[in-house]
Amino acid sequence: MMHAALNAIVVTTFIALQTCGSAVQPRPAQAVSAAPDEYLSLEDATDLCVHLHEEMVSCAPEFMDLIIDLRRRYDPSWPVNHPTPESEAEAKVVGIEELKNEGSGPLEPRQELCRGYAQSPKTPREVPATLDPCFKISDCTQKVECTRPVMELRFRARAEAASSGAPSIK
């Protein structure tokens, strides 16, 4: 059961990381490098992912509540792997610890992890401008709720890719 909880949290955190920002100093939305299409470059999406995790460390319990809510809605394996409130609570504890590790510590491993997350689905160009105001909110409940639209889009995109048979990063 612990392995399933850990796996679910790793996948969830992987998805969340795809929407992160820069690790040392957040880049304003207007500073994001130009890409030829409507999506962020892999480098910019990786930076955004790192920054998101850094921002969410201080709000880890609330962020994991959001992630679990979205997993319930978009991941058909969630209720199979977490059929009880106790198993969800266990997954939350594991997820909080993982988020703390992914939002602090040596930068290079966090960038590597986020680079993987940032590859699929691609991050729309407007996401940094959507998240920037969220990062300025000090109240964790409000901060996390502000990120909900971006996080929900990512969860939905991954669910749609999975249901269409498109390759998915697990």
Summary of the structure (lengths in Angstrom):
residues: 170
radius of gyration: 14.9
end to end distance: 18.1
largest distance: 46.7
contacts: 544
relative contact order: 0.21
helix: 69%
strand: 1%
